Amino acid sequence: METMYPEQRSLGSRAGHDVYEVRPRKDRDGFDLMSKLFRYGPIWYAGPDAVRNAIAYAKYRSHFRSQRAIIRVLDDSGDLLQMHE
């Protein structure tokens, strides 16, 4: 059985793509990198380069898996700020 976090429900699947989302944490202490590919839940990033580091990891992981990455950076309300492919 796969655990689904409420935030992950908005992650859409596209054939041939790995989909990731970067969202601010509810406690305002950094950002979470989320994907259906992560077995144990989101990865937490903090610090001044948190978003950049999360995007870099998602791109690296997708390149390693030979899949194109779609990375969405969202704000507190869930609105799309940036999208990387």
Secondary structure in CASP SS format (residue, H / E / C, confidence):
PFRMAT SS
TARGET T0000
AUTHOR 0000-0000-0000
METHOD secondary structure of the structure
MODEL  1
M C 1.00
E C 1.00
T C 1.00
M C 1.00
Y C 1.00
P H 1.00
E H 1.00
Q H 1.00
R H 1.00
S H 1.00
L C 1.00
G C 1.00
S C 1.00
R C 1.00
A C 1.00
G C 1.00
H E 1.00
D E 1.00
V E 1.00
Y E 1.00
E E 1.00
V E 1.00
R E 1.00
P E 1.00
R C 1.00
K C 1.00
D C 1.00
R C 1.00
D C 1.00
G C 1.00
F E 1.00
D E 1.00
L E 1.00
M E 1.00
S C 1.00
K C 1.00
L C 1.00
F C 1.00
R C 1.00
Y C 1.00
G C 1.00
P C 1.00
I E 1.00
W E 1.00
Y E 1.00
A C 1.00
G C 1.00
P C 1.00
D C 1.00
A H 1.00
V H 1.00
R H 1.00
N H 1.00
A H 1.00
I H 1.00
A H 1.00
Y H 1.00
A H 1.00
K H 1.00
Y H 1.00
R H 1.00
S H 1.00
H H 1.00
F H 1.00
R C 1.00
S C 1.00
Q C 1.00
R E 1.00
A E 1.00
I E 1.00
I E 1.00
R E 1.00
V E 1.00
L E 1.00
D C 1.00
D C 1.00
S C 1.00
G C 1.00
D C 1.00
L E 1.00
L E 1.00
Q E 1.00
M E 1.00
H E 1.00
E C 1.00
END
